[in-house]
Amino acid sequence: SFASVWPDLRFMPTGGINHSNATDYLRLRSVLAVGGSWMATTVDIEQMNWPGITAAASAAVSLWTDIHG
């Protein structure tokens, strides 16, 4: 809704974003990027699962490149 008031701004939503709905947001012209805890869960951080976090972050980047090239 902010985009209608400020059409030249780009946003980075984070609340409620997950791997399943991130592409819906990334398709919006007003969205530059998304963030979310699905990329670095509390369990992964506590267990120092750096490869898992890296894989999740890479998958998130793939969502962007799949849409925008």
N, C-alpha and C positions, 0 to 999 in steps of 0.2 A: 504494500500500500504506500510505502514511502516513495517508491519509484515513480508513482504518478505525480507526486509533488516536486520531486527532484529528478527529472529524467536523465540528467547527465551524470548522476552518481552511480557507482557500482558498489554492490554490497557483498558481504561474506557472512551468510547466515551460519549459525552453529547450533542453536537449540533445536532439538528434535530431528536433526539430520542423522541419517545412517546410510549404510551402503545401499540399502534397498530404495531409498527415496532421493538420494543425492543427485541422480541424473535429472529428476524432475526440476530441481532447483538450478542445476547447471545449464539447462536449456533456456532459462530465462535470460533475456538480454541484460537485465539489471544486476545479474549475479556474476561476480568475477571469480569467486571460489567458494567452497564450503568447508566447514570443519566439523569434527565430531569425535566423540570419545570412542567410537567403534574402532578407530585406528590405533588407539593406545589405551586399552582397557586397564582398569585397576589391577586385575589379576596379572596381565602381561607385564605391567610395570613392576609389581611386587615380585614376580618371578624372574625379572630381568630378561624377559623374552624379546630381546632386541630383534632377532630375525623375524619373529611373528609381527612385531610392530612395523618393521621395514616392509614386510610383505603386504600388510594392510595399507600402509601409506602408498606403496607402489600401485596397488589395486585402485586406490582413490585417484591417483594421477591418471591411470588408464581410463577412468570414467570421463575425465576432462578431455583427454586426447581422442577418445572414441567419438565424442560429440563435436569437438572443435578442430580436430586435426593436429 
